[in-house]
Amino acid sequence: MIIIDLLFYHRELQCLVAIDLKIDDFKPEYMGKMEFYLEALDRITAVQ
């Protein structure tokens, strides 16, 4: 299951903006997870 906290569509840029909210300090693993989410989002939106 892919969970993205906020997903917006930027009208001017015509692209999706994904935001993953965290309450603790940044950890390098968060970057890997976000890259995974973005790749999955690309696959999902390419199908539609």
C-alpha positions in Angstrom: 0.0 0.0 0.0 1.3 3.4 -1.0 0.5 6.3 1.4 1.2 9.9 0.5 -0.1 12.4 3.0 -0.9 15.2 0.6 -1.3 15.1 -3.2 -1.9 18.3 -5.1 -2.2 19.2 -8.8 -0.3 22.4 -9.7 -2.4 24.0 -12.5 0.3 26.4 -13.7 3.0 23.7 -14.0 0.4 21.0 -14.9 2.0 18.4 -12.6 1.3 16.5 -9.4 3.0 17.5 -6.1 3.3 14.8 -3.4 4.0 15.7 0.2 4.9 13.1 2.9 4.6 14.6 6.4 6.9 13.5 9.2 7.0 14.6 12.8 10.6 13.7 13.5 14.0 14.6 12.1 14.9 13.8 8.5 16.3 10.3 8.0 18.0 9.3 4.7 15.6 6.4 4.3 12.8 8.9 3.9 14.3 10.0 0.6 14.3 6.4 -0.7 10.7 6.0 0.3 9.7 9.2 -1.4 11.4 8.1 -4.6 9.5 4.9 -4.4 6.2 6.7 -3.9 6.9 9.0 -6.9 7.8 6.1 -9.2 4.6 4.4 -8.2 2.6 7.6 -8.7 4.2 7.9 -12.2 3.1 4.4 -13.1 -0.4 4.9 -11.8 -1.0 8.2 -13.6 0.5 6.9 -16.8 -2.1 4.2 -17.0 -5.0 6.6 -16.5 
